């Protein structure tokens, strides 16, 4: 049960191929002929048999035939019959290689495959290749060379182009998968398989569309935690929502949201398929985490300046040697060498100079990566200089990239660099861009580690009051909240707002203004006017009662003339915010298709669209994510000490973002939101104006039901399920906590495994390893709470420091987990408890807790494999009500099952 469910598809031991008969022109398609030729060219490691659905003797042979995978390259009229035969002979996977198949025809084939229990790849697919198995189940061209990259593509034409480019550039693959638009086996499933595939070191993805954002993000986050994932997405054109009612919706395009989603998933996005391979090659080297400071070692000023310009252009920093290192190096370099900014070795640079400069930069704490640039010069030996780089001991603690400029004179040098697996590029810009991808990968990996809960640690919001307000608006068949309603909603989540009162007459406006104190601002209040300033519905700095009264009358007349159909509630009156050197910020919310709600941050005020300053993050947020969101905006440069103004209260600004995140998580009806402007200075932040759009669409209802079942289905990223945290008494005194696992638990989980007895380790993992491999440790701690769950039992242990201070630390003493099976209705469990805590009831509690979670998720069955010689575990599951049966595939195991 530890094998991936797509193993029969991508790692089959036996294959049946339905490709038509060579002597029957009407029964064999071009794809069928190509498949036959592919199998002649490369001998598949397993068993292969050809079947023909149009030959009478075929059905008689079914009883003697069995296979894991069926390859189908037939005319459309014969595909259904082939799928049915595949099911009868025990195939659990099938590939339909075809083109031009309608959505209706594809749906019929998917229905047959589902009925027969077959995972279906295709139609409208080129198939797949698995070079390590010598398996070319595709019509994408000759079998690719074997290598560590996996390619997943939604475009057949681009798949073939990539393979052709790779052949010419010496790039090899562990897998190549071409997915059509109507396939049952989709990108999330393939990513999940590749994340667990030992032959795959990094994954490259060509993407055109996403059907299910939650499943996509789940699989992508899991895969990119295990190995580097690089994505090339077509269609960078903004969505352009002309009907947008808020500023946020007007300035945010779907491509911006996709970038935000990839960052949060820990993946890297590139812009061309050549860059796709170079990024994957660099990331596959598995350099240690780096920052953004790239040092440039060059023998020519011009190329070095080009590199420095591009470093600045893409948001990196030029790495400069520290003063002590410069003083130490200069005597050993050519007389004209310069180390002030670039490490310019001058035209007299020799291989030894390059080696010394790279060694120094690699050891300098002010440098995160090194780019060596070589320009052909009289007397300079390109190959010898490349050899100096190749002789540097591996692995280096920082990325080393090379750019040997020129053509024929540096061909041998490039071969030396390639042999040493040093990423080499022809232009400085390409090399800098590759380092940018490395830096982005490790920055995004920090975001990937964040798994915030839906609610922050701040004071609890009035969620029920907020829901009642939204329900009252929807009951009136309205979608847009008035300013008063919007501010009330913000107040429910403790977001500071200016005191605002509604005046329904000129005299009332005068009295309210006098009570609030001058100056005041007057704004029209209407559910039908998206932007008040467009109808001259805003008046600022009103200085006395008479002006307030007159302004009310004039504003009502103006708005009635400019927006005659609008419903007018009155005019709001609020005291002007007088923040000394305060900055105007906006925080918004947009709902993207397919990623759902997205939080937007940037410069605010009346010129928000013109400034077009936007940084985005998918909820939920924590303080780390909120701070990174602020840092990505352009307005962030003004938030510190700036032009004589004091630095703003960053914590107050972060708290606003955390509160907005809580709103997004708990109120699935939210569709759009503008809090603009938020005035922030050294004393805090306050929201001056707000506009919110809600909707009771299917998504909102599903989200509400999801909240009831703790699912948060309106979010693309499942929040940390803190609701499953429980405290339990330990026999003999003390307590232990059962809670969901967190990425930060990796070292404690490793300590648990290392401390197990050999017998306990064998019972849990059926392995003799002493500790979890890094890939397994990552997979066990960074999980998708939507499709799996791991609960850890944690105790607090005390120790005394050498100074006599009593220290407390957490220790994981048990883990229960389940992973949802492909049928989405059942799950497989596992359990391990530290030996010294055995017999204290922790195992029973962990099992009962994980069963409750599975039931809460709507699963119907939980099962697992237990070694037949593990009596304690068998006794436990029997006591909990599991049925215990023999496991036909392996007599050493028992299959235990519990109906939820």
Secondary structure, DSSP 8 states (H G I E B T S, - for coil): --S-TTHHHHS-SEEEEE---TT-TTT--HHHHHHHHHHHHS--SSEEEEE-TTSGGGGGGGGG---SEEEE---HHHHHHHHHHHHHTT--EEEE--SS--HHHHHHHHHHHHHTT-EEE-SS--EEEEGGGTEEEESSSS---EEEEEEEES-HHHHHHHHHHHHHTT--EEEEEE--TT-SS-HHHHHHHHHT-TT-SEEEEEES--S-HHHHHHHHHHHHHHSEEEEEES-------TT--SHHHHH--HHHHHHHHHHHTT-EEESSHHHHHHHHHHHTT------SEEEEEES-HHHHHHHHHHHHHTT-EE----HHHHHHHHTTS-TT-B-SSSEE--TT--HHHHHHHHHHHHH-TT-SEEEEEE---TT--HHHHHHHHHTS-SS-SSEEEEEE-SSGGGHHHHHHHHHTT--EESSHHHHHHHHHHHHHHHHHHHHHT---BSS-SSS---HHHHHHHHHHHHHTT--B--HHHHHHHHHHTT--B--EEEESSHHHHHHHHHHH-SSEEEEEE-TT-S-GGGGT-EEEEE-SHHHHHHHHHHHHHHHHHH-TT----EEEEEE----TT-EEEEEEEEEETTTEEEEEEEE-STTHHHH---EEEES---HHHHHHHHHHSGGGGGSSSBTTB----HHHHHHHHHHHHHHHHH-TTEEEEEEEEEEEETTEEEE--EEEEE---HHHHHHHHHHHTT--TTBSS--B-GGG-EEEE-TTS-EEEEEE--GGGHHHHHHHHHHS-HHHHHHHHSS--SS--HHHHHHHHS--TTTEEEEEEEEEEEEE-TTS-EEEEEEEEEEEEEEE-TTSSEEEEEEEE-GGGTTSSHHHHHHHHHHHHHHHTT--EEEEEEETT-HHHHHHHHHTT-EEEE-TT-TTEEEEEEE-
